[in-house]
Amino acid sequence: MRMADCGGLSVEEEREVNSFLERVNKLREEENKDAIPKNTAVKFLMARKFDKQRALELYLNHESTRRRESLVNIYPLDDYLKQELNTEKLTILPGRDRHGAAIALFTARLHTPACTSQQLVLKGLIYQLDAALESLETQRHGLVFIYDMTESKYNNFDYELSKKILNMLKGGYPARLKKVLIVTAPLWFKAPFKILRLFVREKLRDRVYTVSLGQLTQHIPKESLPRQLGGNAPDTHGSWLQVCANVCANQNADIDSYFMTSKRSVERNSRGSVSRRSLSSDMSDTLLISDIDSEESKETINEKHNCEDKEKEVQMNGDETAEKEVTVEKEDSCVNNTGKRRRESDPIMEAGSVKKTVDSAMDCNNSETNDQNLEIPKKKRPLSASSNNMFEDSVHRPETGGLNLDELAEHCRNLKRKGMYQEYALIKLEPPAGTFTVSKAKYNLPKNRYSDVLCFDHSRVHLPGRDGDPSSDYINANYMDGYMQKQAYISTQGPLPKTFGDFWRMVWHSQVMVVVMTTKGREGEQHQDYTVTGLFLHNTKTDESRHLTHLQFTSWPDYGVPSSAAAFLDFLHRVRSCQADATARLGNAWQGHPLGPPIVVHCSAGIGRTGTFMTIDICLRKLEDTGRVDVQETVRRIRSQRAFSIQMPDQYVFCHLGLIEHAMRQGKLQDVDWTGFDESDSESD
């Protein structure tokens, strides 16, 4: 392959290139491989902005991907590869985007999975990307990947292939991936699209856009788009393949001349219409996943809504769920300017109460508000706060390590209760992984139920602030990640009378549909161990109501842990079921994680019983996904977002026993002999 021109590098960049070459070629020498040339080193460093460590990680991922997918050797004269290339399903366009990035186009309707292999498609992709990356301009300005789904059918879609392409582009190929533009996504695409979000995370999450044909020109100049996408660029696939062949044969291929026409048009646009370019650039940074609900694509989206609403229609069980109404009425800056009396239910209330009135619970003294989430159109739910994050980036991921079920049971039997206490003690010795500056502020201290249970600054829930009130954005609550789900929960204290209004503002602002309470109630129960109650949260300013489900676990004693892991597991699965029902009812109004909005979980302090609930839920999901679990590491990561979660050693032990009980109930583990486990008492929160 012809070496790219490495000119134009600064002295510092040249130094990084030489250092990178030394590191990589030493590794290759140990593997009896030939050294890589300088231009290859430049590609990897360009892709990671000359961060040598990140470039090295990219190189290792790239090598691993090629070996895993059998892409080490690509022969362009292979008849099957030539046939794949000639389908034109994938090409590199002659134009560039407004920032100089090259544009790769994958046309989904031209792909028939039954007629080719994933390996062959990936070979065709890499063959063309390798040629495009011979351009120093492409190395510097990166790559835009257009996934055109116009007129595609379900049998054109290959989920595994799409996942492989995205994973390779985001972390296994030496090019800066600037954007992925999914054009005209059909009705059936939403479900696999949501699943794909779970696999491609990190920095790519803000670079994936779903757009209509009309919106595409807000990202790519019309002069750079082919006619099929509403542009006026000529069909150049044949000449592009000739460029690729010349590059591969080490012939003098002037790669930049292929992009020259578009380059001139980009420069002309920059000179002739600065304001238009600036506007388009700004728009391209803000038109994220919510674009699919735009007016331009409304017809398709309405059809999608109708289709999915029929598929997901779920009725609540009216026989088991009592109904409550929580009316949120605010003056001026909060929700309502009518001066009406505020009414709401106490979230730490007795479970059987039908309605309560709390005077001045949500008083507001200012005439303005920044709470944009409360100012939504009637009967239309706002998009998820995380819907701009295309791919969720949770601290709980499916890494290797941990224990399988048999190993988990053996681990507990060997350590016995005393040993598990010691294991927990090591976690408890670790200092908090953050600061508590906002919680310690003088004006916020009265809002903390306990003076020693504060919120990390980095993960705290921010309420919409009000001018002149520095405490208005504070509540003692932290966002907590679930398994492969960013901000799956909100961990919070049991609200005080002075924070009732803040609690319901948080529920509204975070679009919560399920509230979990692990402290006891004082009235009749619907189940032996837990109570399910329906709530209606009403915004009197927008006249919008939301149906919430309040689940209260009533068998957790003030001291200790539940006597029955089985009862707790039943409760947890009921919570999951209610969350799934609520998410299904939202339909396309929810564009966030497939598991739905955050679940509020609280006890008294919001660390002990609350942390135990989340630990078991996270571990169960990881166990269901990977067959392995690491309770110790899960607790550490939970404590990194809500300090001191899992407050007592018995709660730590209960997390293990709950997982083992679940496995035995599922028939995945034989009954465990706990003889000599050395039961002992300990306190809970």
C-alpha angles and dihedrals in degrees: 000000000000115000116245121237106265094190122126095051119138122236090256092049091050089052091052091049092054092047091048091049091051093052097044098042091050088057091046091049090056088053093046092246129141118261118261118242125246095255090058090053089051091055094055093044093047089052090057099036092254094300096147097201094050090045090053091051089050091051092051091048090048092052091046092050093051092049094045094049094038092244098133094107121039118182112194092196091061107118094223092051092047089052090050092049092049093058087077089217086131127034142148111241120228092232131073133215121259091273096051099261119147117242125228116193124202113187107204098196090063092057120091110179092199091060100051142022131252089238092056093049091049090049091052090049095050093043091058096038090052089056094046090050092059084081112091088209090059090048091053100040101033136213138302115204117206116198103195111199096171110144091352121148132215091259089060091062123090110185096192092048092050090051092050093049093049093045091049094048094047099048113354107058129065099240132096105249104213101175145349111213115196106197125206098345109204126229098267094052099079098079098051089038091059090048091051088058089067093059103045111053139139117067095348090070092084095045103062118094133179109208142167122238090261093053094050093083089061086069104029128035113250089236089062097050126086120240092258088065096045097268134112103232114128125246104266103162094115094052090044092056089052089054089051091050092050092049092048092049091051090243122147099275112173093215095180092056089066089062096039099101093054091042091059092047091052091051090047091052090049092053099039104040113022095160093052091050092048092050093049092048091051092048092049089058093054106035099093133150092314087071090088088072093056122127091247093062095034099117093055092044093050089053089050091050092051092047095050095040089061092048095046101038107139128175122213116237102252094189094062102036124073116203129234130177124220110190115197110201119170136178123234108317099030116047112306134042096187096093092235124157114271117239129186142144121254106250090214088048131132108281097234098052112117099200138349134192119219112188117225092353092144103027115164124193101189132079099219135058140191092203098120092164090067092052097070128136116270117273093005119109116220119245119265117280085232097045090103088061100082095190121034117238108199126173087228109075139157096263121158119263131057127097135293118228097270091047091048092054091046091048091055094045092050096046094040118196094297093053092048089051088055091048089053091047090061090055092048091054091061112102120243113279097227149015132281100206098134094044090052095051110121094239092051100046094085089059093062114092090206123029092219097048106077137160127257110242094223097057104027121128111253114213119203105274129229124219113258095016111093092184096053095093095050131097127154095252138109133204110240128197123233128205105306088340124108114222095358093159143024111220111203145157123258102274122253122223088257091053100044090102092048090051094056092042087056092049090051097041093048092044092236117182101175129047119193120200120187100184124095125270127213104220140068118307131223092210131027093251108019145024128222118203132178119225132189115209109199126196106205094194096058095023088231122144129196128198113227132183119221115200120189123190105210102178098073108106123222087247125035129005134295112295090223123049087189092062091049091049091051089052093048092051090049088054090052091049093051091048091050091050092049092049091048091052090054091057112170092352085082113067097167133089114337090241090062139236123335119293114226110227121184142161122165103297094013096233113078111042090019092054091047092054092051095044093055093044093050093045092049092052092049090046090051091049104040107012090237136090139189110196094176094055092042091056090048091053093046089052089052088066102032112028119234095009111168095038103191135039093239089060089054090051091046090057089060095044092048091055092048091048089052091051092050092048089052092050091242094117133036120239109287121229107228096182110145094011087134106229115215138170126250138165130261131199 
